[in-house]
């Protein structure tokens, strides 16, 4: 089968790429990837198990955390087949439809994670700035509806992406620059005008991650203003401490992702290795670190984990 097919769309494939020039040590490189995936899946599964089995953790803050954990699991599972396939088995070929499916789920989970971080910021804002109405505003039905809206938002906004890519023919070089499929990477290989895809992809980034990060920043400005007005130093420190884990999750997610977006859109001459490393950081580090950060920073969650696993 030819890897490049000018006339037949169905049988064409893309070729994935690992770290350029390191093909001889791919199996050694796969070791840290396997370790990171193992820790991510086990850590997020433990968080889900603890929240599900402990009725005391069935509060909006922990329900949102369980939704974030499910999103991290989905993000990890979406990239495991191709990344480990490239580094463990040197399996580089991926069909068009499999590639479109992967990039849809990958970008959808990233959008959902951004939305979850936004609603978690709203949760912290209500808890600190309007604590007396916290239980009435964030009741269980409303919390679940907010989670559902996050999922529908991510899936709905990203659904046109594979449809737009599917209408193209790909007669140029079919080698992708990553070991997984991304919209920015795939659309550059089309033998057609990609202006619509470029504008739509950039618009989605601005309306999701860009807008979400701005609202999160504004919410923390208001939280900080409220905390500074608290006369008791102990209460103000306690209020700030409840936001620490969420702030870490926000920085872990948005910093590499926004950096990667800027490089793809505006820094055409940047180092390919930098793009590849930032891509791995944006996909692997949040699912790896989020359960660790929340386990360390959340006193109730940490106590429950110790009760289950430490005698």
Secondary structure as a PSIPRED ss2 file (coil, helix, strand):
# PSIPRED VFORMAT (PSIPRED V4.0)

   1 X C   1.000  0.000  0.000
   2 X C   1.000  0.000  0.000
   3 X C   1.000  0.000  0.000
   4 X C   1.000  0.000  0.000
   5 X C   1.000  0.000  0.000
   6 X C   1.000  0.000  0.000
   7 X C   1.000  0.000  0.000
   8 X C   1.000  0.000  0.000
   9 X C   1.000  0.000  0.000
  10 X C   1.000  0.000  0.000
  11 X C   1.000  0.000  0.000
  12 X C   1.000  0.000  0.000
  13 X E   0.000  0.000  1.000
  14 X E   0.000  0.000  1.000
  15 X E   0.000  0.000  1.000
  16 X C   1.000  0.000  0.000
  17 X C   1.000  0.000  0.000
  18 X C   1.000  0.000  0.000
  19 X C   1.000  0.000  0.000
  20 X C   1.000  0.000  0.000
  21 X C   1.000  0.000  0.000
  22 X C   1.000  0.000  0.000
  23 X H   0.000  1.000  0.000
  24 X H   0.000  1.000  0.000
  25 X H   0.000  1.000  0.000
  26 X H   0.000  1.000  0.000
  27 X H   0.000  1.000  0.000
  28 X H   0.000  1.000  0.000
  29 X H   0.000  1.000  0.000
  30 X H   0.000  1.000  0.000
  31 X H   0.000  1.000  0.000
  32 X H   0.000  1.000  0.000
  33 X H   0.000  1.000  0.000
  34 X H   0.000  1.000  0.000
  35 X H   0.000  1.000  0.000
  36 X H   0.000  1.000  0.000
  37 X H   0.000  1.000  0.000
  38 X H   0.000  1.000  0.000
  39 X H   0.000  1.000  0.000
  40 X H   0.000  1.000  0.000
  41 X H   0.000  1.000  0.000
  42 X H   0.000  1.000  0.000
  43 X H   0.000  1.000  0.000
  44 X H   0.000  1.000  0.000
  45 X H   0.000  1.000  0.000
  46 X H   0.000  1.000  0.000
  47 X H   0.000  1.000  0.000
  48 X H   0.000  1.000  0.000
  49 X H   0.000  1.000  0.000
  50 X H   0.000  1.000  0.000
  51 X H   0.000  1.000  0.000
  52 X H   0.000  1.000  0.000
  53 X H   0.000  1.000  0.000
  54 X C   1.000  0.000  0.000
  55 X H   0.000  1.000  0.000
  56 X H   0.000  1.000  0.000
  57 X H   0.000  1.000  0.000
  58 X C   1.000  0.000  0.000
  59 X C   1.000  0.000  0.000
  60 X H   0.000  1.000  0.000
  61 X H   0.000  1.000  0.000
  62 X H   0.000  1.000  0.000
  63 X H   0.000  1.000  0.000
  64 X H   0.000  1.000  0.000
  65 X H   0.000  1.000  0.000
  66 X H   0.000  1.000  0.000
  67 X H   0.000  1.000  0.000
  68 X H   0.000  1.000  0.000
  69 X H   0.000  1.000  0.000
  70 X H   0.000  1.000  0.000
  71 X H   0.000  1.000  0.000
  72 X H   0.000  1.000  0.000
  73 X H   0.000  1.000  0.000
  74 X H   0.000  1.000  0.000
  75 X H   0.000  1.000  0.000
  76 X H   0.000  1.000  0.000
  77 X H   0.000  1.000  0.000
  78 X H   0.000  1.000  0.000
  79 X H   0.000  1.000  0.000
  80 X H   0.000  1.000  0.000
  81 X H   0.000  1.000  0.000
  82 X H   0.000  1.000  0.000
  83 X H   0.000  1.000  0.000
  84 X H   0.000  1.000  0.000
  85 X H   0.000  1.000  0.000
  86 X H   0.000  1.000  0.000
  87 X H   0.000  1.000  0.000
  88 X H   0.000  1.000  0.000
  89 X H   0.000  1.000  0.000
  90 X C   1.000  0.000  0.000
  91 X C   1.000  0.000  0.000
  92 X C   1.000  0.000  0.000
  93 X E   0.000  0.000  1.000
  94 X E   0.000  0.000  1.000
  95 X E   0.000  0.000  1.000
  96 X H   0.000  1.000  0.000
  97 X H   0.000  1.000  0.000
  98 X H   0.000  1.000  0.000
  99 X H   0.000  1.000  0.000
 100 X H   0.000  1.000  0.000
 101 X H   0.000  1.000  0.000
 102 X H   0.000  1.000  0.000
 103 X H   0.000  1.000  0.000
 104 X H   0.000  1.000  0.000
 105 X H   0.000  1.000  0.000
 106 X H   0.000  1.000  0.000
 107 X H   0.000  1.000  0.000
 108 X H   0.000  1.000  0.000
 109 X H   0.000  1.000  0.000
 110 X H   0.000  1.000  0.000
 111 X H   0.000  1.000  0.000
 112 X H   0.000  1.000  0.000
 113 X H   0.000  1.000  0.000
 114 X H   0.000  1.000  0.000
 115 X H   0.000  1.000  0.000
 116 X H   0.000  1.000  0.000
 117 X H   0.000  1.000  0.000
 118 X H   0.000  1.000  0.000
 119 X H   0.000  1.000  0.000
 120 X H   0.000  1.000  0.000
 121 X H   0.000  1.000  0.000
 122 X H   0.000  1.000  0.000
 123 X H   0.000  1.000  0.000
 124 X H   0.000  1.000  0.000
 125 X H   0.000  1.000  0.000
 126 X H   0.000  1.000  0.000
 127 X H   0.000  1.000  0.000
 128 X H   0.000  1.000  0.000
 129 X H   0.000  1.000  0.000
 130 X C   1.000  0.000  0.000
 131 X H   0.000  1.000  0.000
 132 X H   0.000  1.000  0.000
 133 X H   0.000  1.000  0.000
 134 X H   0.000  1.000  0.000
 135 X H   0.000  1.000  0.000
 136 X H   0.000  1.000  0.000
 137 X H   0.000  1.000  0.000
 138 X C   1.000  0.000  0.000
 139 X C   1.000  0.000  0.000
 140 X H   0.000  1.000  0.000
 141 X H   0.000  1.000  0.000
 142 X H   0.000  1.000  0.000
 143 X H   0.000  1.000  0.000
 144 X H   0.000  1.000  0.000
 145 X H   0.000  1.000  0.000
 146 X H   0.000  1.000  0.000
 147 X H   0.000  1.000  0.000
 148 X H   0.000  1.000  0.000
 149 X H   0.000  1.000  0.000
 150 X H   0.000  1.000  0.000
 151 X H   0.000  1.000  0.000
 152 X H   0.000  1.000  0.000
 153 X H   0.000  1.000  0.000
 154 X H   0.000  1.000  0.000
 155 X H   0.000  1.000  0.000
 156 X H   0.000  1.000  0.000
 157 X H   0.000  1.000  0.000
 158 X H   0.000  1.000  0.000
 159 X H   0.000  1.000  0.000
 160 X H   0.000  1.000  0.000
 161 X H   0.000  1.000  0.000
 162 X H   0.000  1.000  0.000
 163 X H   0.000  1.000  0.000
 164 X H   0.000  1.000  0.000
 165 X H   0.000  1.000  0.000
 166 X H   0.000  1.000  0.000
 167 X C   1.000  0.000  0.000
 168 X C   1.000  0.000  0.000
 169 X C   1.000  0.000  0.000
 170 X C   1.000  0.000  0.000
 171 X C   1.000  0.000  0.000
 172 X C   1.000  0.000  0.000
 173 X C   1.000  0.000  0.000
 174 X C   1.000  0.000  0.000
 175 X E   0.000  0.000  1.000
 176 X C   1.000  0.000  0.000
 177 X C   1.000  0.000  0.000
 178 X C   1.000  0.000  0.000
 179 X C   1.000  0.000  0.000
 180 X C   1.000  0.000  0.000
 181 X C   1.000  0.000  0.000
 182 X C   1.000  0.000  0.000
 183 X H   0.000  1.000  0.000
 184 X H   0.000  1.000  0.000
 185 X H   0.000  1.000  0.000
 186 X H   0.000  1.000  0.000
 187 X H   0.000  1.000  0.000
 188 X C   1.000  0.000  0.000
 189 X C   1.000  0.000  0.000
 190 X C   1.000  0.000  0.000
 191 X C   1.000  0.000  0.000
 192 X C   1.000  0.000  0.000
 193 X C   1.000  0.000  0.000
 194 X C   1.000  0.000  0.000
 195 X H   0.000  1.000  0.000
 196 X H   0.000  1.000  0.000
 197 X H   0.000  1.000  0.000
 198 X H   0.000  1.000  0.000
 199 X H   0.000  1.000  0.000
 200 X H   0.000  1.000  0.000
 201 X H   0.000  1.000  0.000
 202 X H   0.000  1.000  0.000
 203 X H   0.000  1.000  0.000
 204 X H   0.000  1.000  0.000
 205 X H   0.000  1.000  0.000
 206 X H   0.000  1.000  0.000
 207 X H   0.000  1.000  0.000
 208 X H   0.000  1.000  0.000
 209 X H   0.000  1.000  0.000
 210 X H   0.000  1.000  0.000
 211 X H   0.000  1.000  0.000
 212 X H   0.000  1.000  0.000
 213 X H   0.000  1.000  0.000
 214 X H   0.000  1.000  0.000
 215 X H   0.000  1.000  0.000
 216 X H   0.000  1.000  0.000
 217 X H   0.000  1.000  0.000
 218 X H   0.000  1.000  0.000
 219 X H   0.000  1.000  0.000
 220 X H   0.000  1.000  0.000
 221 X H   0.000  1.000  0.000
 222 X H   0.000  1.000  0.000
 223 X H   0.000  1.000  0.000
 224 X H   0.000  1.000  0.000
 225 X H   0.000  1.000  0.000
 226 X H   0.000  1.000  0.000
 227 X H   0.000  1.000  0.000
 228 X H   0.000  1.000  0.000
 229 X C   1.000  0.000  0.000
 230 X C   1.000  0.000  0.000
 231 X C   1.000  0.000  0.000
 232 X C   1.000  0.000  0.000
 233 X H   0.000  1.000  0.000
 234 X H   0.000  1.000  0.000
 235 X H   0.000  1.000  0.000
 236 X H   0.000  1.000  0.000
 237 X H   0.000  1.000  0.000
 238 X H   0.000  1.000  0.000
 239 X H   0.000  1.000  0.000
 240 X H   0.000  1.000  0.000
 241 X H   0.000  1.000  0.000
 242 X H   0.000  1.000  0.000
 243 X H   0.000  1.000  0.000
 244 X H   0.000  1.000  0.000
 245 X H   0.000  1.000  0.000
 246 X H   0.000  1.000  0.000
 247 X H   0.000  1.000  0.000
 248 X H   0.000  1.000  0.000
 249 X H   0.000  1.000  0.000
 250 X H   0.000  1.000  0.000
 251 X H   0.000  1.000  0.000
 252 X H   0.000  1.000  0.000
 253 X H   0.000  1.000  0.000
 254 X H   0.000  1.000  0.000
 255 X H   0.000  1.000  0.000
 256 X H   0.000  1.000  0.000
 257 X H   0.000  1.000  0.000
 258 X H   0.000  1.000  0.000
 259 X H   0.000  1.000  0.000
 260 X H   0.000  1.000  0.000
 261 X H   0.000  1.000  0.000
 262 X H   0.000  1.000  0.000
 263 X H   0.000  1.000  0.000
 264 X H   0.000  1.000  0.000
 265 X H   0.000  1.000  0.000
 266 X H   0.000  1.000  0.000
 267 X C   1.000  0.000  0.000
 268 X C   1.000  0.000  0.000
 269 X C   1.000  0.000  0.000
 270 X C   1.000  0.000  0.000
 271 X C   1.000  0.000  0.000
 272 X H   0.000  1.000  0.000
 273 X H   0.000  1.000  0.000
 274 X H   0.000  1.000  0.000
 275 X H   0.000  1.000  0.000
 276 X H   0.000  1.000  0.000
 277 X H   0.000  1.000  0.000
 278 X H   0.000  1.000  0.000
 279 X H   0.000  1.000  0.000
 280 X H   0.000  1.000  0.000
 281 X H   0.000  1.000  0.000
 282 X H   0.000  1.000  0.000
 283 X H   0.000  1.000  0.000
 284 X H   0.000  1.000  0.000
 285 X H   0.000  1.000  0.000
 286 X H   0.000  1.000  0.000
 287 X H   0.000  1.000  0.000
 288 X H   0.000  1.000  0.000
 289 X H   0.000  1.000  0.000
 290 X H   0.000  1.000  0.000
 291 X H   0.000  1.000  0.000
 292 X H   0.000  1.000  0.000
 293 X H   0.000  1.000  0.000
 294 X H   0.000  1.000  0.000
 295 X H   0.000  1.000  0.000
 296 X H   0.000  1.000  0.000
 297 X H   0.000  1.000  0.000
 298 X C   1.000  0.000  0.000
 299 X H   0.000  1.000  0.000
 300 X H   0.000  1.000  0.000
 301 X H   0.000  1.000  0.000
 302 X H   0.000  1.000  0.000
 303 X H   0.000  1.000  0.000
 304 X H   0.000  1.000  0.000
 305 X H   0.000  1.000  0.000
 306 X H   0.000  1.000  0.000
 307 X H   0.000  1.000  0.000
 308 X H   0.000  1.000  0.000
 309 X H   0.000  1.000  0.000
 310 X C   1.000  0.000  0.000
 311 X C   1.000  0.000  0.000
